Amino acid sequence: MAAQSYDAIVVGARCAGSPAAMLLARKGYKVLLVDRATFPSDTISTHLIHPPGVAALLRWRLLERVQATGSPAIHTYALDFGPFAITGTPGPADSLSYGPRRTVLDKLLVDAAAQAGAEVREGFSVAEIVVEDGRVTGIRGHTKGGGTVTERARVVVGADGLHSLVAKTMGAEKYRELAPLQASYYSYWSGLPMNGRFEAYDRGDRAFAVWPTNDDLTLVIVGWPIAEFEAMKSDIEGNYLRAIARVPAFHERLRGAKREDRFYGASVPNFFCKPYGPGWALVGDAGYNKDFITAQGISDAFQDAELCTAALERWFSGASYDQVMEEYRSQRDARVGPTYDFTCQFARLQPAPAEMQQLLGAVHGNQEAMDGFVRIISGVVSPADFFSPDNVQRIFAAAAH
């Protein structure tokens, strides 16, 4: 076997890969971070960094850099279900969210990885994952116009998204799979001030959400059931505006704004992957993905990077690879499993079951309960905790008085 040049090679340099490379490099490991994109560059994204992701940025000493980009802080979540709205905050006064453009955020994360000591190669296309005797030993690829090079490492981390070459090459086992459930289009609007609010509107088979981003722009995203996706494409703008017109008050606000960009659309599958094997690991969307309707992807990617790199550090220090990586998988699945189920149910864009409607009706007007529900949406509290029998009983009891 050829000599290993790196402790880790990270494939993919966005919200999972750059933090993983940065965290390992900060510990003194020799890291190569590659991405076929160059930065700054855009990617389809919900943009939202909920409080758990913001807390990670704070731990990494990067939050001030995000704040310096001019992305407004979000302190209030308002969820409009038609007959009533649930409005609350995700936590204490310092539990804020941000919605930065990916052109801004990803560049910031790549730069942080480089500053930590990782070697960064932008515009580098990975053509092949190198496997020897059933174990990943490196990558083979090239920059645009450059010759093919082979780089080797003790571990290759796939942070290369939904269509991960690392996962595909190694046949990563998928489980809890669900096909795409809804599809959304979004664009950016000027003249639509949000004053620190995230707003979402649920109208049964249509939903849309709104929040501020960089450059005094506001992102407005509209979702339809997946069965209607192809039909919606025939008139994206018309169908987008007709969905918003179901909420006349917001539709009127939008009439005073100006769309500043084209429409961006997507639908995504839902799955978990076994996130490791001999010489390889997965983080972010490569290892676990769910519908973006709850906008958890960036925060999940940050927390994945922390869990995975902590496991790799233990392995580098002499622990069993399979043991530490199975602990990583177990921790990840336990943390995100209830949110995965909640998100997939929500993403079907069907009227809520009668029991859920009764519960949300009881939540409405009870500020403590409304804050608790907002903490699910913002990823602060697990749905398993909020919907526990004891908590549900407390909510109904409070509503009865």
C-alpha positions in Angstrom: 0.0 0.0 0.0 1.3 3.4 -0.9 2.2 5.9 1.8 -0.6 8.0 3.2 -0.2 11.7 2.6 -3.0 12.9 4.9 -4.8 11.9 8.0 -8.1 12.7 6.3 -9.4 13.8 2.9 -12.8 15.5 3.0 -14.7 15.4 -0.3 -17.1 18.4 -0.4 -16.5 21.8 1.1 -19.9 23.2 2.0 -21.8 23.0 5.3 -20.6 19.6 6.5 -17.3 19.3 4.8 -15.6 22.6 5.7 -16.5 22.3 9.4 -15.2 18.7 9.5 -11.9 19.7 7.8 -11.6 22.7 10.1 -12.2 20.8 13.3 -9.7 18.1 12.4 -7.1 20.6 11.3 -7.5 22.6 14.5 -6.6 19.4 16.4 -3.4 19.2 14.4 -4.3 16.6 11.8 -3.2 16.8 8.2 -6.3 17.4 6.2 -7.1 17.8 2.5 -10.4 19.5 1.6 -11.6 19.3 -2.0 -14.6 20.5 -3.9 -15.5 20.7 -7.6 -16.9 24.2 -7.0 -15.0 27.4 -6.4 -16.1 29.8 -3.7 -18.0 32.0 -3.4 -20.7 30.0 -5.3 -24.4 29.3 -4.8 -26.3 26.1 -4.1 -29.9 25.3 -3.6 -30.6 25.7 0.1 -33.1 26.8 2.7 -30.3 29.1 4.1 -31.7 28.9 7.7 -29.3 28.3 10.5 -31.5 27.4 13.5 -30.2 28.0 17.1 -28.4 24.6 17.4 -26.4 25.5 14.3 -25.8 29.1 15.6 -24.5 27.5 18.8 -22.0 25.5 16.8 -20.8 28.6 15.0 -20.4 30.2 18.4 -18.3 27.2 19.7 -16.2 27.5 16.5 -15.6 31.2 17.0 -17.3 31.9 13.6 -20.6 33.5 14.7 -19.3 37.0 14.6 -18.1 36.5 11.0 -21.6 35.4 10.0 -23.1 38.4 11.8 -20.6 40.7 10.0 -22.1 39.6 6.6 -25.2 41.6 7.4 -27.5 38.6 7.6 -30.3 39.8 10.0 -30.9 37.9 13.2 -34.2 36.1 13.5 -35.7 36.1 17.0 -39.4 35.2 16.5 -41.1 32.3 14.7 -44.7 32.8 13.6 -46.6 29.7 12.3 -49.9 30.5 10.7 -52.3 27.5 10.4 -55.3 29.5 9.1 -57.8 29.4 12.0 -55.0 30.4 14.4 -51.3 31.2 14.6 -48.6 30.0 16.9 -45.9 32.6 17.6 -42.9 32.2 19.9 -39.2 32.3 20.4 -36.8 29.4 20.3 -35.3 30.1 23.6 -33.6 32.8 25.7 -32.9 36.2 24.2 -29.6 35.0 22.7 -31.2 32.0 20.9 -31.2 33.5 17.5 -31.4 32.1 14.0 -29.8 33.5 10.8 -30.5 32.9 7.1 -27.3 33.8 5.2 -26.9 33.3 1.5 -24.8 30.3 0.7 -22.5 32.4 -1.4 -21.6 34.1 1.9 -21.8 31.2 4.4 -19.9 28.5 2.4 -17.1 30.9 1.5 -16.8 31.8 5.2 -16.6 28.1 6.2 -14.0 27.2 3.5 -11.8 30.1 4.6 -12.1 29.0 8.2 -10.9 25.5 7.2 -8.0 26.9 5.4 -7.1 29.2 8.3 -7.2 26.2 10.6 -4.5 24.6 8.5 -6.4 22.3 6.1 -5.2 22.2 2.5 -8.0 23.4 0.3 -8.3 22.6 -3.4 -11.2 24.3 -5.1 -12.3 23.4 -8.6 -11.1 19.8 -8.0 -13.3 17.1 -9.4 -13.0 13.7 -7.8 -13.3 11.0 -10.5 -12.8 8.0 -8.3 -12.6 6.8 -4.8 -9.5 4.6 -4.4 -10.3 1.3 -2.8 -7.6 -1.4 -2.1 -8.5 -4.7 -0.5 -12.0 -3.5 0.3 -10.7 -0.4 2.1 -10.9 3.2 1.0 -7.3 4.6 0.8 -7.7 7.8 -1.1 -9.1 9.7 -4.1 -8.2 10.2 -7.7 -9.2 13.4 -9.5 -8.1 16.6 -11.2 -8.5 20.4 -11.4 -9.9 21.9 -14.5 -7.3 21.5 -17.2 -4.9 19.7 -14.8 -3.6 16.2 -14.9 -5.0 13.4 -12.8 -3.6 13.0 -9.3 -4.0 10.4 -6.6 -4.0 11.4 -2.9 -4.1 9.0 0.0 -5.3 9.2 3.6 -6.2 7.2 6.6 -9.8 8.1 6.1 -11.9 9.7 3.3 -14.9 11.7 4.6 -17.7 12.1 2.1 -19.4 15.4 2.6 -20.5 15.4 -1.1 -24.2 15.6 -0.7 -27.3 13.7 -1.8 -25.5 12.0 -4.7 -22.3 11.3 -2.8 -19.6 9.5 -4.8 -18.2 8.1 -1.6 -21.5 6.6 -0.5 -22.2 5.3 -4.0 -18.8 3.7 -4.5 -18.9 1.9 -1.1 -22.6 0.9 -1.5 -23.5 2.6 1.8 -26.6 0.9 3.2 -29.7 3.0 3.2 -32.6 2.6 5.7 -35.8 4.4 6.7 -36.1 5.6 3.1 -39.0 7.6 1.7 -39.4 9.1 -1.7 -39.7 12.8 -2.2 -42.8 14.1 -0.4 -43.1 17.7 -1.6 -41.4 20.1 -4.0 -40.7 23.8 -3.5 -39.7 26.9 -5.4 -38.1 30.0 -3.9 -36.9 33.4 -4.9 -35.6 36.6 -3.3 -37.6 39.8 -2.8 -36.7 43.3 -1.9 -39.1 45.7 -0.1 -40.4 42.9 2.2 -39.0 43.7 5.7 -39.3 40.9 8.2 -38.2 42.7 11.4 -36.5 39.6 12.8 -39.3 37.2 12.1 -39.5 33.8 10.4 -43.0 33.3 9.1 -44.6 30.1 7.8 -48.2 29.6 6.5 -49.8 26.2 6.3 -52.9 25.8 4.1 -53.3 22.1 3.9 -52.0 21.1 0.4 -50.0 24.4 0.1 -47.4 25.9 2.5 -45.0 28.7 2.2 -42.4 30.4 4.5 -40.6 33.7 4.6 -37.4 35.0 6.3 -34.7 37.6 5.8 -31.3 37.1 4.2 -28.3 39.1 3.1 -28.5 42.4 1.1 -31.8 43.5 2.5 -33.5 40.6 0.6 -36.2 38.2 1.9 -36.5 34.6 0.8 -40.0 33.4 0.0 -40.4 29.6 -0.6 -43.6 27.8 -1.6 -44.3 24.1 -1.4 -46.7 21.7 -3.2 -47.3 18.0 -2.8 -44.9 16.0 -4.9 -47.8 14.6 -7.0 -48.3 18.1 -8.4 -44.7 19.0 -9.0 -44.7 18.3 -12.8 -48.0 20.2 -13.3 -46.7 23.2 -11.3 -43.6 23.5 -13.6 -45.9 24.6 -16.4 -46.4 28.0 -14.7 -44.0 28.4 -11.8 -44.6 32.0 -11.1 -48.4 31.8 -11.5 -48.7 28.8 -9.2 -46.3 30.3 -6.7 -48.4 33.5 -6.5 -51.7 31.6 -6.4 -50.5 29.6 -3.4 -49.5 32.8 -1.6 -52.9 34.4 -2.5 -54.5 31.8 -0.1 -53.2 34.2 2.6 -54.6 37.6 1.5 -52.8 39.7 4.1 -49.4 38.3 3.1 -50.2 38.4 -0.6 -50.9 42.1 -0.2 -47.5 42.6 1.5 -45.8 40.8 -1.4 -47.6 43.1 -3.9 -45.5 45.9 -2.5 -42.2 44.0 -2.9 -40.1 43.3 -6.0 -38.7 39.9 -7.0 -35.0 40.2 -7.6 -34.0 36.8 -8.9 -35.2 33.8 -10.8 -37.1 30.9 -9.2 -35.1 28.0 -7.7 -36.8 24.6 -7.2 -36.1 21.2 -5.7 -37.4 18.1 -4.2 -35.4 15.6 -2.2 -35.5 12.0 -1.0 -35.6 11.1 2.6 -33.1 8.5 4.0 -30.5 7.4 6.5 -27.2 5.8 5.4 -24.8 3.8 7.4 -22.2 6.6 7.6 -19.0 4.6 7.8 -17.0 1.6 6.6 -13.4 0.6 6.2 -11.5 3.9 5.5 -14.5 6.0 4.8 -17.2 8.1 6.6 -20.2 10.3 5.7 -21.4 13.6 7.0 -24.2 15.9 6.2 -26.6 15.1 3.3 -24.4 12.3 2.1 -25.3 10.3 5.2 -28.7 11.5 6.2 -31.3 13.6 4.5 -34.9 14.7 5.1 -37.3 17.1 3.4 -36.2 20.7 3.8 -39.6 21.9 4.9 -38.3 22.2 8.5 -35.0 23.7 7.2 -32.8 21.6 9.5 -30.1 20.7 6.9 -27.4 23.3 7.8 -27.7 22.8 11.6 -27.7 19.0 11.1 -24.6 19.3 8.9 -22.8 21.3 11.6 -23.7 18.8 14.3 -22.8 15.9 12.1 -19.3 17.4 11.5 -18.8 17.7 15.3 -20.0 14.1 16.0 -18.0 12.5 13.2 -14.7 14.4 13.8 -14.9 13.6 17.5 -15.3 9.9 16.6 -12.3 10.1 14.2 -10.2 11.8 16.9 -10.8 8.9 19.2 -9.8 6.5 16.4 -6.7 8.4 15.6 -5.8 8.1 19.3 -6.1 4.3 19.2 -9.7 3.4 19.7 -11.5 0.8 17.5 -12.7 2.3 14.3 -15.9 0.3 14.1 -16.7 1.0 17.7 -16.3 4.8 17.6 -18.1 5.1 14.2 -21.0 3.0 15.3 -21.3 5.3 18.3 -21.3 8.2 15.8 -24.1 6.6 13.9 -26.1 5.8 17.0 -25.8 9.3 18.4 -26.8 10.9 15.0 -29.8 8.6 14.6 -31.0 9.1 18.1 -30.7 12.9 17.8 -32.4 13.3 14.5 -34.8 10.4 14.3 -37.9 12.0 15.9 -37.3 15.2 13.8 -37.1 13.0 10.7 -40.5 11.5 11.4 -42.1 14.8 12.3 -40.6 16.5 9.1 -41.7 13.7 6.8 -45.3 13.8 8.2 -45.4 17.6 7.8 -43.9 17.4 4.3 -46.8 15.4 2.9 -48.8 18.6 2.9 -52.0 17.0 4.0 -54.5 18.3 6.6 -53.2 17.5 10.1 -55.0 14.6 11.9 -57.8 15.6 14.2 -55.7 14.8 17.3 -52.9 17.1 16.0 -55.4 19.9 15.2 -56.8 19.6 18.7 -53.4 19.8 20.3 -52.3 22.8 18.2 -55.6 24.5 19.1 -54.7 24.0 22.8 -51.2 25.3 22.2 -52.5 28.5 20.7 -52.6 31.2 23.2 -50.5 29.4 25.8 -47.1 31.2 25.4 -45.1 28.5 27.2 -46.6 25.8 24.9 -46.2 28.0 21.8 -42.5 28.6 22.6 -42.2 24.8 23.0 -43.7 24.1 19.6 -41.5 26.7 18.0 -38.5 25.0 19.6 -39.4 21.8 17.6 -39.5 23.8 14.3 -36.2 25.4 15.2 -34.5 22.2 16.1 -34.0 23.2 19.8 -36.3 20.5 21.3 -37.0 17.0 20.0 -40.5 16.3 18.9 -40.3 13.2 21.1 -40.1 15.5 24.1 -42.8 18.0 23.0 -45.3 15.3 22.1 -44.6 13.1 25.1 -47.8 12.1 26.9 -46.9 14.1 30.0 -46.3 17.3 28.0 -49.5 16.9 25.9 -51.5 16.3 29.1 -50.1 19.6 30.6 -51.0 21.5 27.4 -54.6 20.2 27.4 -54.9 20.8 31.2 -53.7 24.4 30.8 -56.2 25.0 27.9 -59.1 23.7 30.0 -58.6 26.5 32.6 
